[in-house]
Amino acid sequence: MQKPEQIEVIQITENVFQLTLPIVNVFLVDHPAGLMLIDTGPKGSKELIFEGIRHIGKQPEELKYIILTHAHYDHSGSLAAILEVADVPVYASALCAEMIKKGIAFQPESKFLAFLLRLVTLFGIIRLKFVFVQPIKSAVKIVQEGDQIPDANGLEVINAPGHTADQIALFYPVKEALLFAADSVENTNKLKLPYAYQFAKISWQTFKKLATFPFDIAVFGHGRAVSKSEFEKLVV
C-alpha cells in the first residue's frame, strides 16, 4: 500500500502505530474490540488520520474510541471533524471535556492572563487557532487517575498535569508495555520536559511519576519513541 502523503506511519509494537503528522504525533491502537485513536491532531488532520488507518490495513469505520490527552489545538483540533463521520465515544479528563465542549484549546490558569487573552481575541471574535477549536456536541466520558478504558486490555489513565492542567497520560500493560506520555515529555531533538508548560514544578513531578510505571517503550506527542532506560536518564 502506498504511504500516505504528509504523514509517517511508524509501527511501535505489534498493535500500536504512531501517525506522525506535520506538527504532532497521534496514535492508533488496534485490538480485537476495534481501533482506538489517541489524540486527533490540529484542524485539517482528519483525512491524514483516515489515510493512516487505511495504511495499517483497517478502515475508518472500525474506529471505536477516541482519547484526548489534553485540549491543545494540535491534539484536539480535528476531533469535531472526525466525530461528524464517526459516532464514537470520546474519553478525556473533566477539564479537557469542559474545554472541548466549549471549543477552547488553551485556557491560562492566571485570571489576569485569561483576561488579557480575552482582550487580544476581542472576547472571542478573533479566532486564534491555538486558542479556539470547533466545539463538539457529543457527550464526553470523563476519566481520571486509575480508570481503565473499557475493552482496551487494561489501558490505564494517569493524571499528568504540568504542561497543562487537563493533561492525562496512558499506561498500556501489554506484552511490550507502553507509556503514552502525551506532552509531559518531548523528544524532538533530545529528551526533555516540554518547552511550553503551565506549571514547571508540577511538570517535573509528573515526569518522575511516569518514570515509576513498568513500561518498555514511551511515546510522545512530539518526537520519537524511547525505551524505559532512555526515559529514565532524564531523572538522573
URFENCOR-V63151 format. One record per helix or strand. SS is the DSSP state (H for helix, E for strand). FROM is the first residue (numbers start at 1). TO is the last residue. If there is no record, write none. Layout:
# URFENCOR-V63151
SS;FROM;TO
SS;FROM;TO
This chain:
# URFENCOR-V63151
E;8;11
E;16;20
E;25;31
E;34;38
H;46;55
H;60;62
E;63;67
H;73;76
H;79;85
E;89;92
H;94;102
E;104;104
H;111;120
E;132;132
E;140;142
E;148;148
E;156;159
E;168;172
E;178;180
E;186;187
E;192;192
H;200;210
E;217;219
E;223;223
E;226;227
H;228;232
